[in-house]
Amino acid sequence: KTKESVNAFGLARAIERKQPDYALNILADLFNEGEKPERILGALRYQLVKRSFNPQDKLKKIELLLETDVNVKTGKMKPNFALESLVVKLCR
């Protein structure tokens, strides 16, 4: 397995392939590089929703993304943990 470039697109591909360990590693790398959780969330929304062709699947992804966004913005969850939780849920 080749190491993909560390960006939200690689993260979205790992999520689409249902590879939670790999996706969490990419997410950790993004955090270590100083990427802001809000930017990661926005890029994930763009990638995952754009590439979802099943309406039910798309709706589920949008609901999870929105829930994470609200949890981050209201301070209900720490941004890094909220995104880690999102990645795990999306990989199910």
C-alpha positions as CSV (number, residue, x, y, z in Angstrom):
1,K,0.0,0.0,0.0
2,T,1.5,3.3,-1.0
3,K,1.3,6.3,1.3
4,E,-1.1,8.8,-0.2
5,S,-0.5,12.5,0.0
6,V,-1.6,13.9,3.3
7,N,-4.7,15.9,2.4
8,A,-8.4,15.8,2.8
9,F,-8.8,14.1,-0.6
10,G,-6.6,11.2,0.6
11,L,-8.6,11.2,3.8
12,A,-11.9,11.0,1.9
13,R,-10.6,8.1,-0.3
14,A,-9.6,6.2,2.9
15,I,-13.1,6.8,4.3
16,E,-14.7,5.6,1.1
17,R,-12.7,2.4,1.2
18,K,-13.8,1.9,4.8
19,Q,-10.2,2.0,6.1
20,P,-10.6,3.6,9.6
21,D,-7.1,3.0,10.8
22,Y,-5.6,4.4,7.6
23,A,-8.0,7.4,7.6
24,L,-7.3,8.2,11.3
25,N,-3.5,8.2,10.5
26,I,-4.1,10.6,7.6
27,L,-6.2,12.8,10.0
28,A,-3.5,12.7,12.6
29,D,-0.9,13.8,10.0
30,L,-3.2,16.7,8.9
31,F,-3.5,17.8,12.6
32,N,0.3,17.5,13.0
33,E,0.8,19.7,9.9
34,G,-1.4,22.4,11.6
35,E,-4.4,21.9,9.3
36,K,-7.5,23.5,10.9
37,P,-10.4,21.1,11.8
38,E,-12.9,23.4,10.1
39,R,-11.0,23.2,6.8
40,I,-10.7,19.4,7.0
41,L,-14.5,19.2,7.7
42,G,-15.3,21.5,4.8
43,A,-13.1,19.5,2.4
44,L,-14.6,16.2,3.6
45,R,-18.1,17.6,3.0
46,Y,-17.2,18.6,-0.5
47,Q,-15.5,15.3,-1.4
48,L,-17.9,12.9,0.3
49,V,-21.1,14.5,-0.8
50,K,-19.9,15.1,-4.3
51,R,-18.9,11.5,-4.7
52,S,-22.0,9.9,-3.1
53,F,-24.4,8.7,-5.7
54,N,-26.8,6.9,-3.4
55,P,-29.3,9.5,-2.0
56,Q,-29.7,7.6,1.3
57,D,-25.9,7.3,1.7
58,K,-25.5,11.0,0.8
59,L,-28.1,12.0,3.4
60,K,-26.4,9.9,6.1
61,K,-23.0,11.5,5.4
62,I,-24.6,15.0,5.4
63,E,-26.2,14.3,8.8
64,L,-22.9,13.1,10.3
65,L,-21.0,16.1,8.9
66,L,-23.6,18.5,10.2
67,E,-23.6,16.9,13.7
68,T,-19.8,17.1,13.8
69,D,-19.9,20.8,12.7
70,V,-22.4,21.6,15.4
71,N,-20.4,19.7,18.1
72,V,-17.2,21.6,17.1
73,K,-18.8,25.1,16.9
74,T,-20.8,24.8,20.1
75,G,-17.8,23.5,22.0
76,K,-19.7,20.3,22.8
77,M,-16.6,18.3,21.6
78,K,-13.0,19.1,21.1
79,P,-12.5,19.6,17.3
80,N,-9.8,16.9,16.9
81,F,-11.9,14.3,18.8
82,A,-15.1,15.3,16.9
83,L,-13.3,14.7,13.6
84,E,-11.8,11.4,14.7
85,S,-15.3,10.3,15.8
86,L,-16.7,11.4,12.4
87,V,-14.1,9.4,10.5
88,V,-14.9,6.2,12.5
89,K,-18.6,6.7,11.9
90,L,-18.2,7.3,8.2
91,C,-16.0,4.2,7.8
92,R,-18.8,1.9,9.2
